[in-house]
């Protein structure tokens, strides 16, 4: 009886972990983050947001530097289903307290450039990272909006700089609310 109970428990635990892993992977497939940048000297704020395009919106959305909308997918070069190079976007904003420089880069979850295949567990997921400089001094070193491609970690959905005080505010949500 005891062995039967243990074997059932082991089976259910394995089934639970396998389904959780597959569900997490399925949710992340073909993710389309939208990074927005807005510098408003009149309101004395700089705002960078990170949202996920879904429900068909990702098919028709046109990213535009003029509108301050960016995709991490546009920051990488892909050849033969492998990310072979990446770039960054640099934006400057003069607020009352300082001149701020924002650097946006792709956050690719596979650690080595040669292993950045677009398949597998993290392959179809990409995010972005941000670096913030104030008068050419780093006030926020490279910080990914999303640290891991799975699990219920916090995801940064917004960063606001208030020009009057120079304060940097960060908004985060749990992963399940983002995806």
C-alpha positions, 0 to 999 in steps of 0.5 A, a space after each residue: 500500500 505504501 509503495 503504491 501511494 509513493 509511486 502514485 505521488 511520484 507519478 503525479 509530481 512528475 506530471 505536474 512539473 512536466 505540464 508546468 514546464 510545457 505550459 511556461 514554454 507555450 506561453 513564451 512562444 513568439 513573444 512580442 515585447 513593445 518598448 516605448 520611449 517618451 521624453 516630455 520636457 514640458 512635464 519634466 519626465 522621461 518614461 520607458 514602458 515594456 508591454 507585451 503585444 498579444 491577441 493579434 495586435 503583434 501582427 499589425 503593429 508598426 514599430 517606429 523610432 518617430 513614435 518611440 516604439 521599439 521591438 527587441 527583435 529588431 535589435 538582433 540579427 538572425 541567420 539560419 534560425 540563430 541570433 548572430 549579432 545584436 545592437 542597441 538604441 540610444 536616446 537622449 532627453 534633457 530634463 530640468 535636473 540633467 541630460 539623460 541617456 537611455 540605452 536599450 538592448 535586447 535581452 537574449 536568454 541563452 548565455 553564449 552568442 553561438 547558442 542563441 538558437 530560436 528554438 528550445 525552451 527560451 528560443 522564441 522569447 526575447 526581452 530588453 535591457 536598459 541602461 540609464 546615464 545622467 550627465 554621462 554617469 551611470 545611474 542604472 547599470 544594464 538592467 533587464 526588464 525580464 531576468 529569466 524566460 520562465 518562472 514567476 519572477 517580476 518583470 519591469 513594465 515601466 521606468 519613469 525619471 522625474 526631472 525635478 528630483 532626478 528620481 528613478 521610479 520602477 514599476 514591476 508586475 509578476 510574470 503571470 500578469 505580464 503574459 
